[in-house]
Amino acid sequence: MNTLTWEKAAEWTNRAGIRASVERMVHEYVSEDGKKTQHSNVAKSICYADERPEVRITLPLPKLPYKVAYLANALLPHSEDAAFQPCLLWITDWGIWSEVSERVVESLVESFRANRGELKPLIETPAHLFGCDELVDAQALLTLAVVFGWDCYVIPEHGNYYAFTSHDEYLQVIAATSDVYDVLKRDFEQWTS
């Protein structure tokens, strides 16, 4: 796993054929325990140049926590017929919920990142680039983001689709073409029930 800054994540996303730009504002506040915490607000634009609503799938996120790992697996670029391909998991918003849940997920994510050599704060390097042999790591990080209500983009290097998980409890999967949309729609039908 490599991590990328906001700007480098936008460059990587653009190379994958998906337009990305970011304008970020960082806010610092003091929590009840006196610890300084940073929160980032991002004005972002991530979309295909010719994105059309008819190639967008919008679904509710799973209500049962154990199903989130299955959804995370389904969102990542691999299948029974194809090996995992590099992808970017770009966390774009966090710190939305209570201090109790945020401190838990922040600890989990910091540990996850530190175990993989990243010691910079999430605010500096919020995008995580996973290579071909890091499927489980990508699935683990995406699961954390969904369970704790952090906004996260899944951007495969091939650029055939991208996905967005929202703290507002929905998921969007956007396809590059109608053909890709048809495959994704079939694959994600199970998540509508």
C-alpha positions as CSV (number, residue, x, y, z in Angstrom):
1,M,0.0,0.0,0.0
2,N,1.2,3.5,-0.9
3,T,-0.6,6.6,0.3
4,L,-1.1,9.7,-1.8
5,T,-1.8,13.4,-0.9
6,W,-5.1,15.0,-2.1
7,E,-3.4,16.4,-5.1
8,K,-1.5,13.2,-6.1
9,A,-4.8,11.3,-5.7
10,A,-6.4,13.6,-8.2
11,E,-3.5,13.2,-10.6
12,W,-3.7,9.4,-10.3
13,T,-7.5,9.4,-10.8
14,N,-7.2,11.6,-13.9
15,R,-4.7,9.1,-15.3
16,A,-7.3,6.4,-14.8
17,G,-9.6,8.3,-17.1
18,I,-11.8,9.8,-14.4
19,R,-11.8,13.6,-13.9
20,A,-10.8,14.7,-10.4
21,S,-10.0,18.0,-8.8
22,V,-9.8,18.9,-5.1
23,E,-10.0,22.1,-3.1
24,R,-9.6,21.4,0.5
25,M,-10.0,23.3,3.7
26,V,-8.5,22.0,7.0
27,H,-10.2,22.9,10.3
28,E,-8.5,22.3,13.6
29,Y,-10.5,22.0,16.9
30,V,-9.8,20.9,20.4
31,S,-11.8,17.9,21.7
32,E,-13.2,17.4,25.2
33,D,-10.0,15.7,26.3
34,G,-7.9,18.6,25.1
35,K,-6.5,16.9,22.1
36,K,-6.1,18.9,18.9
37,T,-7.9,17.3,16.0
38,Q,-8.0,18.2,12.4
39,H,-11.0,17.8,10.1
40,S,-10.9,18.4,6.4
41,N,-13.7,19.8,4.3
42,V,-13.2,19.0,0.6
43,A,-14.7,20.6,-2.4
44,K,-14.2,17.8,-4.9
45,S,-15.2,16.9,-8.3
46,I,-14.8,13.3,-9.3
47,C,-16.6,12.1,-12.4
48,Y,-16.3,11.0,-16.0
49,A,-16.1,13.7,-18.5
50,D,-19.3,12.6,-20.2
51,E,-21.0,11.0,-17.1
52,R,-24.6,10.2,-17.6
53,P,-27.2,9.4,-14.9
54,E,-28.3,6.2,-16.8
55,V,-25.0,4.5,-16.0
56,R,-25.2,5.2,-12.2
57,I,-26.4,2.6,-9.7
58,T,-27.5,4.0,-6.3
59,L,-28.1,1.6,-3.4
60,P,-28.5,1.7,0.3
61,L,-25.5,0.5,2.4
62,P,-26.0,-2.8,4.2
63,K,-27.7,-2.5,7.7
64,L,-26.0,-5.6,9.0
65,P,-22.3,-5.0,9.8
66,Y,-21.1,-8.4,8.7
67,K,-22.4,-7.8,5.1
68,V,-20.2,-4.7,4.7
69,A,-17.1,-6.9,4.1
70,Y,-18.9,-8.7,1.3
71,L,-20.0,-5.4,-0.2
72,A,-16.4,-4.1,0.0
73,N,-15.2,-7.2,-1.7
74,A,-17.8,-6.8,-4.5
75,L,-16.7,-3.1,-5.1
76,L,-13.1,-4.0,-5.6
77,P,-11.7,-4.7,-9.1
78,H,-11.5,-8.4,-9.3
79,S,-13.7,-11.5,-10.0
80,E,-13.5,-15.2,-10.1
81,D,-12.2,-14.9,-13.6
82,A,-9.8,-11.9,-13.1
83,A,-7.1,-11.2,-10.5
84,F,-7.3,-8.1,-8.3
85,Q,-6.2,-5.0,-10.1
86,P,-4.6,-1.9,-8.6
87,C,-7.1,0.6,-7.2
88,L,-7.2,3.7,-5.1
89,L,-9.3,4.0,-2.0
90,W,-9.7,7.7,-1.4
91,I,-11.2,8.7,1.9
92,T,-12.6,12.2,1.4
93,D,-14.6,13.0,4.5
94,W,-14.5,11.8,8.1
95,G,-15.0,13.2,11.6
96,I,-18.8,13.4,10.9
97,W,-20.1,11.4,13.8
98,S,-19.6,11.4,17.6
99,E,-16.3,11.7,19.3
100,V,-16.8,8.1,20.6
101,S,-17.1,6.4,17.2
102,E,-14.6,8.7,15.5
103,R,-11.8,8.0,18.0
104,V,-12.3,4.2,17.5
105,V,-12.2,4.3,13.7
106,E,-9.3,6.8,13.8
107,S,-7.3,4.4,16.0
108,L,-8.1,1.5,13.8
109,V,-7.1,3.4,10.6
110,E,-4.0,4.8,12.2
111,S,-2.9,1.2,13.2
112,F,-3.8,-0.1,9.8
113,R,-1.7,2.6,8.1
114,A,1.2,2.3,10.6
115,N,1.4,-1.5,10.1
116,R,1.9,-0.8,6.4
117,G,4.6,1.9,7.0
118,E,2.5,5.1,6.8
119,L,3.0,7.4,9.7
120,K,1.7,10.6,8.2
121,P,-1.8,11.7,9.4
122,L,-4.8,10.8,7.3
123,I,-5.4,14.5,6.7
124,E,-2.1,14.6,4.7
125,T,-2.4,11.4,2.8
126,P,-6.1,10.3,2.6
127,A,-5.7,8.2,-0.6
128,H,-4.5,4.6,-0.4
129,L,-3.1,2.9,-3.5
130,F,-3.3,-0.9,-3.4
131,G,-1.3,-3.2,-5.7
132,C,-2.2,-6.5,-7.3
133,D,-1.4,-8.5,-4.1
134,E,-3.3,-6.3,-1.6
135,L,-6.9,-7.3,-2.1
136,V,-7.5,-8.2,1.6
137,D,-5.9,-4.9,2.7
138,A,-8.1,-2.9,0.4
139,Q,-11.2,-4.8,1.5
140,A,-10.3,-4.2,5.2
141,L,-9.8,-0.4,4.8
142,L,-13.0,-0.1,2.7
143,T,-14.9,-2.1,5.3
144,L,-13.8,0.3,8.1
145,A,-14.8,3.3,6.0
146,V,-18.3,2.0,5.4
147,V,-19.0,0.6,8.9
148,F,-18.0,3.9,10.5
149,G,-19.6,6.2,7.9
150,W,-16.6,7.7,6.2
151,D,-16.9,8.9,2.6
152,C,-14.7,6.9,0.4
153,Y,-14.1,6.5,-3.4
154,V,-13.1,3.2,-5.0
155,I,-11.2,4.0,-8.2
156,P,-9.8,1.1,-10.1
157,E,-6.7,1.8,-12.3
158,H,-8.6,0.5,-15.4
159,G,-11.2,3.3,-15.0
160,N,-14.1,1.2,-16.2
161,Y,-16.1,2.2,-13.1
162,Y,-15.7,4.0,-9.8
163,A,-17.8,3.8,-6.6
164,F,-18.6,6.2,-3.8
165,T,-19.7,5.2,-0.3
166,S,-21.3,8.0,1.6
167,H,-21.8,8.7,5.3
168,D,-25.4,9.3,4.3
169,E,-25.7,5.5,4.1
170,Y,-25.8,5.0,0.3
171,L,-23.5,3.7,-2.3
172,Q,-23.1,4.9,-5.9
173,V,-21.4,2.8,-8.6
174,I,-20.8,4.8,-11.8
175,A,-19.8,3.0,-15.0
176,A,-17.8,4.4,-17.9
177,T,-20.0,2.8,-20.6
178,S,-23.4,1.2,-20.9
179,D,-21.8,-2.2,-21.4
180,V,-20.0,-1.9,-18.1
181,Y,-23.2,-0.6,-16.4
182,D,-25.1,-3.7,-17.6
183,V,-22.5,-6.0,-15.9
184,L,-22.4,-4.0,-12.7
185,K,-26.2,-3.8,-12.5
186,R,-26.4,-7.6,-12.7
187,D,-23.6,-7.9,-10.1
188,F,-25.2,-5.5,-7.7
189,E,-28.8,-6.6,-7.9
190,Q,-28.3,-8.8,-4.8
191,W,-27.6,-5.6,-2.8
192,T,-31.1,-4.1,-3.5
193,S,-32.9,-6.8,-1.5
